[in-house]
Amino acid sequence: MQALSGLRRPVDRFFDEVTVNCDKPKLRENRLRLLSTIQATMNRVADFSKIEG
């Protein structure tokens, strides 16, 4: 959990600075794949869907 907490700022920055659903299909696909990888990694540690807020 501590290692994942270090991703908070970079992930927040990603969403602040990057448009995931951009007009370029290849770029959009890569960005969605990156988010999917982050989600899968976090789900290996805990089921974050159970956390309210």
N, C-alpha and C positions, 0 to 999 in steps of 0.2 A: 504494500500500500504506500509506503514511504517513497519508493521509486516512482510509482505512478503519480504521486502528488507533484513531482517535479515537472510533469508534463502540462500542468495546469496553465501556466503562462504561455508556453509555445502554442498550445491548442487554442487558447483564447485569442492570441495574436493571429493565428491562422484564420479564425472566423472573422476577425476585425478587418483583415487586410486582403482576404482572398474570396472571390466569388466562386463557389463550388460549381454551381450550375451555369457555367459560362457557355458561350455560343460555340466554342470549339469542341467538337465531340471527343477527340482524343484527350485533350486537357481535362475536360469534365470527367471522363472515365478514370483517368489517373487520380484525380482528386477524390472521387468517390471511393476508389480502391484504397487510397491512403486512409480515409475515414473508416472504412470497413476493417482495415487492419488494426487501427487504434482501438476500435470497439471490440474486436475479437480478443485482442491482448488484454484489455481491461476486464472483459467477461471471464477470462481465465483466473482472475484474482477474486472477483466478487460479482454478484448479480446486482448491478447498479440500478436496475429497473425497480428494485424493491425499496430504494431510498426515496423518501418524499422530499419535495423542495425543488 
